[in-house]
Structure formats: structure tokens, C-alpha cells
Amino acid sequence: MPDLSQEMTSDQLQFRAGLVSGGGFFYPHKLTWSDGVTRQFVVIDPSAGKKAGNIVLTPEKAALRTVEFHPDSQAPAIGSTVAWEGGMLHLGFPTDVDDLSGQALYACCQVDARYFPQPIVLADGTQWLGQIEALSARPGQIESGNDLVSIPGNSHRLSLPPGALLNPGDEVKTSNGDRYNVVPPVQRGVLGDVLGLSWQGPPQIGVDPTPDPVPVPGDPVETPGSPGDPFWHEPHTL
């Protein structure tokens, strides 16, 4: 960060001293991260109060969290995780350092079934949670209210949490057996990717490869019905 004036440096030291002395209030959570280090921090949900609509429409926005670490806790590496509210909090990039506190906020992604409710099976058998959204019809048609328009070969959008990597041409399956191919556009992000999908249909019904038996020439053909049924042995007229 740029050099601060002497007055601002003094104010920052005093402010940080207050943060440290009141650490239990300002940074109420003390948990062990994926690198094995226990850190003190606070988690902020910027979409609080608008949660219901965001969960349904934009899971990547509803899953956004910001984290600030205690001045005495060094932040972990980007991509580190910590168990949080029944899911996993993934650490993203920091903001600029605040002049007064000397601290940065870190953008994070909260991964749990609230924001990524659909089990997704990748081509290699790996399973992740994601969210598949059907895109709208063309403008003027039924359900054409949003700006994501379905076109042939690009019918859905897939939001994935951090760590799940897919490329155009990959196939994914859902727990109910629907199959999709990944298509452009592909938007990469440290807090998860957003990809286009092309629906390929429900599960394919397998065909029995065993051929039907072929009668051997000369074998007697059995008469339908039971041997005692007179219908097959009496003459009939139409």
C-alpha cells in the first residue's frame, strides 16, 4: 500500500490496537483452516436481507461472503477452506488494504446445498454440488423475462463452486440421470465457474445385445396353446 502520512500512521496504530484489544468482539470466530492453522476472523454476508431471491436466481451472488482476519492472524493462501455453517467457505482474492485499519477484506464463496443444490457427476466420476438454470425463451416468447436467451445447443447455465473444472465438450450428469454437454461461453473465476450447457436428454435405455434365437431347420414347430385345447384341432369357418 502507498506510504501514509505521519498522522495517518499514528491513527492506524491506535485503531489497530483497538481491534486487537477488542478482538473477541470484532473477530468472533476462531477456527482451523485447511492448512492446519487456527485463525480468528469475522464473516460478513453482503446479500443478507435479499437472500430468498438471490438463492433462486443467482446462486453465485448469494454464496458470496467477505472475511476479515484478526490483525494477529495471517491470512491463508488463496483457495484455502474452512468449515462454515454446514458447508465449506472458500477463500478468494483480497481487496485493497484499508488505510485506517491496515486490513483487507477477502471475497469468499460459501459452498453448501442452499446455493448449489444439484448433485453433479463429472466425466471422471467426481461429484460436486452445482446449480443448473434453464435459460429463457427468445424475446417475445413465453418465459422470456431474463437476459439469458436459450439458443440451439446452449439451453442451460451451470454454476459450479471453486475447484470444479470443466471444459467445452465435457459431459455432466445429474442425480436424476439428465445428461448435458458443456458448451461456450465459459466464465472462469476464483469463486467458481459459470458455463453453458446443452441438454442431451434423459438416461439412455440400454438395448439387450443378445440376438433372438433362430429356429434350427427341421425342428418341429410347436402348436400354440395347450395340447388339450380343441380350438387348435377343430375346423373353423369365417
VOBA-1610 file (N, C-alpha, C; in pm, whole numbers, padded with zeros to 5 digits, always signed):
BEGIN
Met+00084-00119+00000Met+00000+00000+00000Met+00089+00125+00000Pro+00038+00241-00048Pro+00120+00363-00051Pro+00160+00406+00090Asp+00270+00481+00097Asp+00313+00534+00226Asp+00207+00628+00282Leu+00185+00619+00415Leu+00087+00703+00482Leu+00156+00822+00547Ser+00080+00926+00567Ser+00133+01041+00639Ser+00161+01003+00784Gln+00239+01084+00851Gln+00272+01055+00990Gln+00148+01052+01077Glu+00055+01145+01049Glu-00069+01149+01128Glu-00153+01024+01104Met-00162+00983+00976Met-00244+00866+00944Met-00181+00739+01001Thr-00050+00731+00999Thr+00018+00615+01057Thr-00012+00604+01205Ser-00010+00719+01275Ser-00041+00720+01418Ser-00186+00675+01442Asp-00278+00726+01358Asp-00420+00687+01373Asp-00437+00538+01347Gln-00364+00486+01247Gln-00378+00345+01214Gln-00329+00256+01329Leu-00218+00296+01391Leu-00166+00218+01503Leu-00265+00216+01619Gln-00326+00331+01647Gln-00424+00337+01755Gln-00547+00253+01720Phe-00590+00262+01594Phe-00709+00188+01553Phe-00684+00037+01559Arg-00567-00004+01512Arg-00534-00146+01516Arg-00521-00196+01658Ala-00469-00112+01747Ala-00460-00151+01888Ala-00599-00175+01945Gly-00695-00092+01903Gly-00832-00113+01947Gly-00892-00243+01892Leu-00858-00275+01765Leu-00906-00400+01706Leu-00849-00520+01781Val-00721-00512+01817Val-00656-00622+01886Val-00715-00640+02026Ser-00732-00529+02097Ser-00784-00539+02234Ser-00929-00586+02236Gly-01004-00553+02133Gly-01143-00599+02125Gly-01160-00712+02026Gly-01055-00791+02010Gly-01057-00896+01908Gly-01171-00994+01921Gly-01206-01029+02044Gly-01315-01124+02063Gly-01449-01070+02017Phe-01462-00937+02013Phe-01588-00875+01968Phe-01587-00854+01817Phe-01477-00800+01766Phe-01470-00768+01623Phe-01444-00892+01537Tyr-01377-00992+01593Tyr-01343-01114+01520Tyr-01389-01234+01604Pro-01518-01264+01602Pro-01574-01359+01699Pro-01549-01507+01669His-01498-01538+01549His-01484-01679+01511His-01338-01721+01513Lys-01313-01836+01572Lys-01177-01890+01580Lys-01183-02036+01536Leu-01138-02062+01413Leu-01150-02195+01353Leu-01020-02232+01283Thr-01003-02361+01262Thr-00883-02412+01193Thr-00911-02425+01044Trp-00824-02366+00963Trp-00839-02368+00818Trp-00774-02493+00759Ser-00787-02508+00628Ser-00739-02629+00561Ser-00588-02645+00566Asp-00514-02539+00595Asp-00369-02550+00608Asp-00327-02589+00748Gly-00425-02615+00836Gly-00395-02659+00972Gly-00373-02548+01073Val-00384-02421+01029Val-00361-02307+01118Val-00495-02254+01169Thr-00503-02230+01299Thr-00623-02173+01360Thr-00615-02020+01353Arg-00721-01958+01301Arg-00722-01813+01283Arg-00850-01753+01341Gln-00839-01626+01378Gln-00953-01552+01429Gln-01002-01459+01318Phe-01133-01456+01293Phe-01183-01380+01179Phe-01331-01350+01198Val-01383-01267+01108Val-01526-01236+01104Val-01574-01259+00960Val-01696-01312+00946Val-01758-01338+00816Val-01877-01244+00799Ile-01884-01179+00683Ile-01993-01087+00652Ile-02067-01139+00529Asp-02201-01138+00538Asp-02285-01180+00425Asp-02341-01054+00359Pro-02287-01011+00244Pro-02332-00886+00183Pro-02473-00892+00125Ser-02527-01013+00106Ser-02661-01024+00048Ser-02768-01048+00155Ala-02733-01033+00282Ala-02831-01052+00389Ala-02948-00956+00369Gly-03070-01008+00385Gly-03189-00928+00362Gly-03246-00945+00224Lys-03163-00996+00129Lys-03210-01019-00008Lys-03188-01165-00046Lys-03179-01249+00055Lys-03134-01387+00035Lys-03227-01469-00053Ala-03358-01464-00026Ala-03450-01556-00093Ala-03442-01543-00245Gly-03449-01421-00296Gly-03443-01402-00440Gly-03308-01439-00498Asn-03201-01410-00426Asn-03068-01441-00477Asn-03043-01591-00485Ile-03091-01665-00385Ile-03070-01809-00385Ile-03133-01872-00509Val-03252-01825-00544Val-03324-01883-00658Val-03262-01841-00790Leu-03226-01712-00803Leu-03188-01660-00934Leu-03038-01658-00959Thr-02960-01623-00859Thr-02817-01607-00880Thr-02739-01671-00766Pro-02717-01800-00769Pro-02650-01867-00658Pro-02510-01816-00633Glu-02438-01776-00741Glu-02302-01728-00721Glu-02299-01597-00643Lys-02406-01515-00651Lys-02413-01392-00572Lys-02456-01422-00429Ala-02553-01511-00412Ala-02599-01545-00278Ala-02491-01615-00197Ala-02401-01685-00264Ala-02296-01759-00195Ala-02176-01671-00159Leu-02176-01543-00201Leu-02063-01454-00175Leu-02056-01417-00027Arg-01936-01426+00029Arg-01910-01381+00166Arg-01782-01297+00164Thr-01766-01212+00263Thr-01640-01142+00282Thr-01585-01180+00420Val-01455-01195+00427Val-01388-01235+00551Val-01278-01134+00583Glu-01272-01095+00709Glu-01162-01012+00758Glu-01095-01085+00873Phe-00964-01091+00869Phe-00889-01164+00970Phe-00840-01069+01080His-00828-01124+01199His-00770-01052+01312His-00630-01003+01274Pro-00591-00882+01318Pro-00458-00830+01281Pro-00344-00924+01316Asp-00362-01008+01416Asp-00256-01100+01455Asp-00265-01234+01382Ser-00364-01250+01295Ser-00380-01375+01219Ser-00343-01350+01074Gln-00242-01415+01026Gln-00203-01401+00886Gln-00301-01478+00798Ala-00349-01415+00694Ala-00446-01479+00605Ala-00383-01600+00536Pro-00463-01706+00513Pro-00411-01824+00441Pro-00401-01797+00292Ala-00351-01893+00220Ala-00335-01881+00074Ala-00472-01881+00006Ile-00477-01816-00110Ile-00599-01816-00191Ile-00639-01960-00222Gly-00767-01991-00205Gly-00816-02126-00229Gly-00828-02209-00102Ser-00776-02157+00010Ser-00789-02229+00137Ser-00937-02236+00178Thr-00971-02332+00261Thr-01110-02352+00300Thr-01121-02369+00451Val-01244-02348+00499Val-01275-02372+00640Val-01423-02413+00647Ala-01454-02507+00736Ala-01593-02549+00754Ala-01675-02433+00808Trp-01792-02409+00745Trp-01872-02293+00785Trp-02021-02317+00757Glu-02102-02309+00861Glu-02249-02318+00851Glu-02295-02439+00770Gly-02240-02553+00800Gly-02282-02675+00733Gly-02224-02695+00595Gly-02139-02605+00550Gly-02076-02618+00419Gly-01928-02589+00428Met-01873-02532+00322Met-01730-02503+00316Met-01710-02363+00260Leu-01633-02282+00331Leu-01602-02146+00288Leu-01470-02147+00213His-01471-02101+00087His-01352-02098+00002His-01298-01956-00006Leu-01170-01938+00025Leu-01110-01805+00028Leu-01071-01759-00112Gly-01113-01635-00146Gly-01078-01575-00275Gly-00977-01463-00258Phe-00978-01369-00353Phe-00879-01261-00353Phe-00914-01151-00254Pro-00811-01079-00205Pro-00837-00969-00111Pro-00865-00838-00183Thr-00928-00746-00109Thr-00945-00609-00157Thr-00816-00532-00126Asp-00814-00404-00163Asp-00704-00317-00121Asp-00705-00305+00032Val-00590-00279+00087Val-00579-00263+00232Val-00641-00130+00273Asp-00723-00133+00377Asp-00787-00012+00428Asp-00683+00076+00499Asp-00686+00206+00471Asp-00588+00296+00529Asp-00596+00301+00681Leu-00717+00299+00736Leu-00732+00315+00881Leu-00701+00187+00957Ser-00758+00076+00910Ser-00739-00049+00985Ser-00613-00124+00945Gly-00564-00097+00824Gly-00450-00173+00775Gly-00487-00315+00736Gln-00617-00342+00727Gln-00666-00476+00697Gln-00731-00480+00559Ala-00736-00598+00501Ala-00804-00621+00374Ala-00922-00715+00396Leu-01023-00701+00312Leu-01134-00796+00311Leu-01108-00899+00202Tyr-01148-01022+00228Tyr-01130-01130+00131Tyr-01266-01175+00080Ala-01281-01179-00053Ala-01403-01234-00111Ala-01398-01386-00100Cys-01509-01445-00056Cys-01515-01590-00035Cys-01643-01646-00096Cys-01645-01775-00116Cys-01763-01845-00167Cys-01807-01949-00065Gln-01932-01939-00021Gln-01988-02036+00070Gln-02053-02149-00011Val-01999-02268+00000Val-02048-02382-00079Val-02129-02473+00011Asp-02260-02478-00012Asp-02347-02573+00055Asp-02471-02593-00030Ala-02562-02677+00017Ala-02678-02716-00064Ala-02780-02604-00080Arg-02767-02495-00004Arg-02860-02384-00022Arg-02836-02314-00155Tyr-02711-02299-00194Tyr-02677-02222-00313Tyr-02639-02311-00431Phe-02595-02432-00402Phe-02559-02528-00507Phe-02632-02659-00475Pro-02762-02667-00505Pro-02845-02778-00457Pro-02840-02905-00541Gln-02785-02898-00661Gln-02795-03011-00754Gln-02667-03093-00756Pro-02670-03221-00717Pro-02551-03305-00731Pro-02515-03322-00879Ile-02390-03295-00912Ile-02341-03303-01049Ile-02232-03409-01055Val-02241-03500-01151Val-02140-03603-01170Val-02056-03567-01293Leu-01927-03548-01272Leu-01838-03513-01382Leu-01797-03637-01461Ala-01730-03614-01572Ala-01696-03725-01661Ala-01608-03828-01595Asp-01522-03785-01501Asp-01432-03880-01435Asp-01494-03946-01312Gly-01623-03922-01291Gly-01693-03981-01178Gly-01694-03895-01054Thr-01618-03784-01055Thr-01617-03693-00940Thr-01754-03628-00924Gln-01796-03609-00800Gln-01925-03547-00772Gln-01906-03412-00706Trp-01983-03313-00752Trp-01983-03179-00695Trp-02127-03135-00675Leu-02144-03027-00601Leu-02273-02959-00596Leu-02270-02843-00694Gly-02378-02822-00766Gly-02388-02711-00860Gly-02531-02665-00871Gln-02555-02572-00961Gln-02692-02532-00990Gln-02709-02516-01140Ile-02810-02583-01195Ile-02841-02575-01337Ile-02966-02491-01355Glu-02955-02391-01440Glu-03067-02299-01467Glu-03103-02306-01614Ala-03231-02331-01642Ala-03279-02329-01781Ala-03286-02184-01828Leu-03229-02158-01945Leu-03231-02023-01999Leu-03368-01991-02056Ser-03395-01862-02073Ser-03527-01819-02116Ser-03549-01848-02264Ala-03675-01833-02305Ala-03707-01842-02447Ala-03660-01715-02517Arg-03675-01713-02648Arg-03636-01593-02722Arg-03729-01476-02684Pro-03681-01352-02697Pro-03763-01237-02660Pro-03900-01242-02726Gly-04003-01214-02648Gly-04140-01215-02700Gly-04210-01348-02681Gln-04136-01453-02647Gln-04198-01582-02624Gln-04226-01600-02476Ile-04294-01709-02443Ile-04327-01737-02304Ile-04198-01753-02225Glu-04198-01700-02102Glu-04084-01708-02010Glu-03959-01643-02070Ser-03979-01527-02135Ser-03865-01458-02195Ser-03826-01337-02112Gly-03836-01349-01979Gly-03818-01233-01893Gly-03675-01197-01861Asn-03578-01291-01867Asn-03441-01252-01831Asn-03356-01233-01955Asp-03231-01190-01931Asp-03145-01156-02044Asp-03058-01273-02090Leu-03085-01392-02036Leu-03012-01511-02079Leu-03102-01589-02173Val-03071-01585-02301Val-03160-01641-02402Val-03109-01777-02447Ser-03201-01873-02448Ser-03166-02007-02494Ser-03157-02010-02645Ile-03053-02072-02696Ile-03037-02091-02840Ile-03007-02239-02862Pro-03025-02288-02985Pro-02994-02429-03009Pro-02852-02463-02968Gly-02837-02568-02890Gly-02706-02609-02845Gly-02657-02539-02720Asn-02735-02445-02667Asn-02698-02375-02543Asn-02827-02346-02468Ser-02874-02446-02394Ser-03008-02438-02335Ser-03009-02408-02186His-02894-02428-02118His-02891-02412-01973His-02761-02344-01930Arg-02760-02299-01806Arg-02640-02242-01746Arg-02607-02320-01620Leu-02478-02349-01601Leu-02431-02425-01485Leu-02340-02338-01400Ser-02375-02323-01272Ser-02290-02253-01175Ser-02220-02358-01091Leu-02087-02353-01087Leu-02008-02450-01013Leu-01930-02382-00902Pro-01907-02449-00791Pro-01826-02393-00683Pro-01678-02399-00718Pro-01592-02335-00639Pro-01448-02340-00665Pro-01396-02484-00663Gly-01302-02511-00753Gly-01237-02642-00756Gly-01290-02735-00863Ala-01412-02714-00907Ala-01469-02799-01013Ala-01432-02740-01148Leu-01358-02813-01227Leu-01310-02763-01356Leu-01370-02843-01469Leu-01441-02775-01558Leu-01499-02836-01677Leu-01457-02756-01800Asn-01456-02824-01914Asn-01419-02761-02040Asn-01524-02794-02146Pro-01537-02708-02250Pro-01631-02737-02358Pro-01609-02878-02413Gly-01720-02949-02431Gly-01714-03087-02478Gly-01729-03189-02368Asp-01703-03149-02242Asp-01720-03242-02130Asp-01869-03274-02111Glu-01894-03394-02062Glu-02032-03434-02032Glu-02051-03440-01882Val-02166-03390-01836Val-02202-03399-01695Val-02340-03463-01684Lys-02364-03525-01570Lys-02492-03589-01544Lys-02545-03541-01409Thr-02676-03540-01397Thr-02739-03505-01270Thr-02785-03632-01201Ser-02827-03616-01075Ser-02868-03733-00997Ser-02992-03800-01055Asn-03073-03726-01131Asn-03191-03788-01191Asn-03163-03843-01330Gly-03036-03838-01374Gly-02998-03903-01499Gly-02992-03814-01621Asp-03032-03687-01609Asp-03022-03598-01725Asp-02876-03579-01765Arg-02853-03569-01894Arg-02717-03555-01947Arg-02702-03420-02018Tyr-02587-03357-01998Tyr-02558-03228-02060Tyr-02415-03229-02115Asn-02393-03153-02222Asn-02259-03126-02272Asn-02223-02982-02240Val-02100-02959-02196Val-02053-02824-02168Val-02025-02753-02299Val-02078-02631-02313Val-02059-02551-02435Val-02020-02409-02395Pro-01960-02332-02486Pro-01932-02191-02457Pro-02065-02116-02436Pro-02065-02005-02359Pro-01949-01940-02300Pro-01907-02005-02169Val-01777-01991-02137Val-01723-02040-02011Val-01660-01922-01937Gln-01710-01895-01819Gln-01657-01784-01738Gln-01585-01842-01617Arg-01453-01823-01612Arg-01373-01874-01503Arg-01366-01772-01390Gly-01359-01821-01267Gly-01346-01731-01153Gly-01290-01805-01033Val-01219-01734-00946Val-01161-01797-00829Val-01269-01844-00734Leu-01389-01788-00745Leu-01500-01829-00659Leu-01596-01923-00730Gly-01553-01979-00842Gly-01637-02075-00914Gly-01658-02034-01058Asp-01693-02132-01142Asp-01712-02109-01284Asp-01859-02107-01320Val-01891-02037-01429Val-02024-02038-01489Val-02008-02082-01633Leu-02083-02187-01672Leu-02065-02247-01804Leu-02199-02265-01874Gly-02192-02271-02008Gly-02310-02304-02085Gly-02327-02455-02093Leu-02452-02499-02105Leu-02484-02642-02115Leu-02579-02666-02231Ser-02564-02781-02292Ser-02657-02827-02396Ser-02720-02957-02347Trp-02851-02954-02329Trp-02921-03072-02277Trp-02920-03184-02380Gln-02879-03303-02336Gln-02869-03418-02426Gln-02977-03523-02401Gly-03065-03496-02305Gly-03175-03587-02283Gly-03162-03667-02155Pro-03265-03749-02128Pro-03265-03835-02009Pro-03173-03953-02029Pro-03165-04042-01930Pro-03077-04159-01943Pro-03111-04242-02066Gln-03009-04290-02132Gln-03029-04377-02246Gln-03067-04517-02198Ile-03173-04572-02259Ile-03219-04705-02222Ile-03133-04808-02294Gly-03073-04897-02219Gly-02986-04996-02279Gly-03061-05098-02363Val-02998-05148-02469Val-03056-05249-02556Val-02987-05382-02531Asp-03067-05488-02511Asp-03010-05620-02487Asp-02936-05666-02612Pro-02803-05683-02602Pro-02725-05720-02721Pro-02745-05866-02763Thr-02811-05948-02680Thr-02830-06089-02714Thr-02929-06103-02830Pro-02890-06168-02940Pro-02983-06180-03054Pro-03096-06278-03023Asp-03208-06258-03092Asp-03320-06350-03078Asp-03279-06489-03128Pro-03331-06594-03065Pro-03296-06729-03110Pro-03348-06757-03252Val-03267-06825-03333Val-03304-06860-03470Val-03342-07008-03473Pro-03465-07041-03522Pro-03506-07182-03527Pro-03410-07266-03612Val-03383-07385-03567Val-03296-07477-03641Val-03382-07548-03745Pro-03338-07552-03873Pro-03418-07619-03977Pro-03444-07767-03940Gly-03570-07808-03957Gly-03606-07947-03928Gly-03667-07966-03791Asp-03648-07869-03700Asp-03710-07881-03568Asp-03861-07864-03580Pro-03939-07945-03510Pro-04086-07931-03516Pro-04128-07798-03455Val-04229-07738-03519Val-04286-07612-03468Val-04397-07645-03371Glu-04387-07593-03252Glu-04488-07623-03151Glu-04618-07551-03184Thr-04727-07620-03161Thr-04859-07561-03182Thr-04893-07471-03065Pro-04942-07349-03090Pro-04979-07261-02979Pro-05088-07325-02895Gly-05092-07281-02771Gly-05196-07331-02683Gly-05158-07464-02620Ser-05238-07506-02525Ser-05212-07634-02458Ser-05257-07749-02546Pro-05195-07867-02530Pro-05231-07981-02616Pro-05379-08020-02606Gly-05442-07990-02495Gly-05582-08029-02480Gly-05682-07926-02524Asp-05635-07816-02583Asp-05725-07710-02625Asp-05782-07745-02761Pro-05917-07774-02773Pro-05975-07818-02901Pro-05974-07710-03007Phe-05956-07583-02968Phe-05960-07476-03066Phe-05859-07498-03177Trp-05743-07551-03144Trp-05635-07567-03241Trp-05648-07695-03323His-05747-07777-03291His-05759-07906-03361His-05895-07922-03433Glu-05982-07825-03426Glu-06112-07834-03492Glu-06119-07733-03606Pro-06191-07772-03718Pro-06205-07679-03831Pro-06296-07561-03793His-06266-07446-03850His-06343-07325-03824His-06377-07261-03957Thr-06493-07195-03963Thr-06536-07124-04083Thr-06553-06977-04047Leu-06527-06890-04142Leu-06543-06746-04121Leu-06680-06702-04165
//
